[in-house]
Amino acid sequence: MDLPFEPYRIKVVEKIQRVSREERVKHLRAAGYNLFKIPAEAIYVDLLTDSGTGAMSDLQWAALMSGDEAYACSKSFAEFESTIKDIYGYKHVIPTHQGRAAEGMLFTVTLKPGDVVPNNIHFDTTRANVEHIGAIALDCIGAEGLDPATEGPFKGNMSLDNLRAAFDKYGTPRIPFVMLTITNNSGGGQPVSMANMKAVSAFCREVGVPLILDACRFAENAWFIQQREEGYADKEIKDICREMFALAQGCTMSAKKDGLVNIGGFLCLDDDAWAQDVTNLLILREGFPTYGGLAGRDLAAIAQGLREVLDPDYLAYRIGQVARLGRRLDELGVPYLRPTGGHAVYLDARKALPHIPQSQFPAQVFTAALYLEGGVRGVEIGSLMFEHKDPDTGEMVSPAMELVRLAIPRRVYTHTQLDYVAESCARVMEIGERLRGLKITWEPPALRHFTASLEPVGGGKMIAKA
Ligand SMILES: *Cc1c(COP(=O)(O)O)cnc(C)c1O
């Protein structure tokens, strides 16, 4: 039995339905070839994101019932705070309604225009929140992390050379802190090794700036360390987490990922002054410091979720399910970023559709075709999401990779449904060269991938006649 074994049985089910191809064509056109704008009920397998889309456990649902809704100092906050302190070990725990609120508030109190934030790769909301302040979001991933073809155990690692170069170029006053995203979502959900975290942490101490972890998938990262890094095979997940967090001075967290809930987040900090400034802003924007935009029951469900996510059986199943999808894609000849990540498989659209230039959004084309062929929704992580202006030259730069992320919601889909996803990807590969590029017909000023409208280049249908 080599299946990633589900460490649960199903207690409640939700009906999903398949929508006909004709209807999918209509939906896709009406949505301007933007999958964010397709009604969810017209999707068969929804792999848009693993954020807030997981299934809660019986104990989490029970926690909702027992949540304490006192405005101040609720019992649920006490449980939330003590659970987080126990795992993360930071001095201050500040609840927020989701991860980007934690980012936004931290950046508002610590950054000013012209400042620079190095990260392995900034996640899209992180980049947008840094840039919103007029600061520069600088990615310092190593070359290996940008090459979809190489196999490597820790392709999320930050390049110390790139980090050092950032400090040489901009100097310490302009860099108030360094961030490290574990696992590295925008670079393929690849983990960061403990050795790399130690090296980055030591460098930060040397130059005297704090290290802040973007910790959304901390447990998945810890599992990879346990499985892949020498000296960790016999360590418990929780101890590995504590060791990772001890190397930094705080973290931002979206509980919609490894918190195993549908909404929530928090910010952890050791620094008293930063925590005080953030708390002042929290009261203005999110709510009183013991609920921060969440209901008491949400805090209770997060506390329970954080305890469950450390279960090694859960993590083996979770990451094993993603790896299993990768093996199915291998069998069917669908190219993806290697190796599979913790929460997602990232199809390599440049390789899959080499005839479509980056300016015509090959990853978005693949995403649209995957919906058309299978009713499956993935998300583009390529030029539509990440094309940006170079801060020095002012020229538009395309990202290094054109990826279609198939993010797997936690505890939601079965192996059979993911087999179907792999087969739908193979169908898109078969259409291959008949697929036309896309062009933008409307875009907003920031985070355009969420709402932009597109159409096939030259008008007409996306799939040319055979
Ligand atoms: C999801 C995510 C965020 C933002 O969290 P939200 O809860 O969606 O606001 C930040 N960083 C990373 C790496 C993420 O995956």
The ligand as an SDF file (V2000), in Angstrom:
LIG
                    3D

 15 15  0  0  0  0  0  0  0  0999 V2000
   -1.8530   33.3310    1.4420 C   0  0  0  0  0  0  0  0  0  0  0  0
   -0.5430   33.9230    1.6580 C   0  0  0  0  0  0  0  0  0  0  0  0
   -0.4270   35.2120    2.1860 C   0  0  0  0  0  0  0  0  0  0  0  0
   -1.5970   36.1170    2.4460 C   0  0  0  0  0  0  0  0  0  0  0  0
   -2.5490   35.5710    3.3040 O   0  0  0  0  0  0  0  0  0  0  0  0
   -4.1190   35.8610    3.1270 P   0  0  0  0  0  0  0  0  0  0  0  0
   -4.7370   35.1500    4.2770 O   0  0  0  0  0  0  0  0  0  0  0  0
   -4.5460   35.3270    1.8050 O   0  0  0  0  0  0  0  0  0  0  0  0
   -4.3280   37.3330    3.2010 O   0  0  0  0  0  0  0  0  0  0  0  0
    0.8550   35.6740    2.4110 C   0  0  0  0  0  0  0  0  0  0  0  0
    1.9410   34.9320    2.1310 N   0  0  0  0  0  0  0  0  0  0  0  0
    1.8560   33.6930    1.6210 C   0  0  0  0  0  0  0  0  0  0  0  0
    3.0940   32.9050    1.3320 C   0  0  0  0  0  0  0  0  0  0  0  0
    0.6110   33.1480    1.3600 C   0  0  0  0  0  0  0  0  0  0  0  0
    0.5340   31.9200    0.8280 O   0  0  0  0  0  0  0  0  0  0  0  0
  1  2  1  0
  2  3  1  0
  2 14  2  0
  3  4  1  0
  3 10  2  0
  4  5  1  0
  5  6  1  0
  6  7  2  0
  6  8  1  0
  6  9  1  0
 10 11  1  0
 11 12  2  0
 12 13  1  0
 12 14  1  0
 14 15  1  0
M  END
$$$$
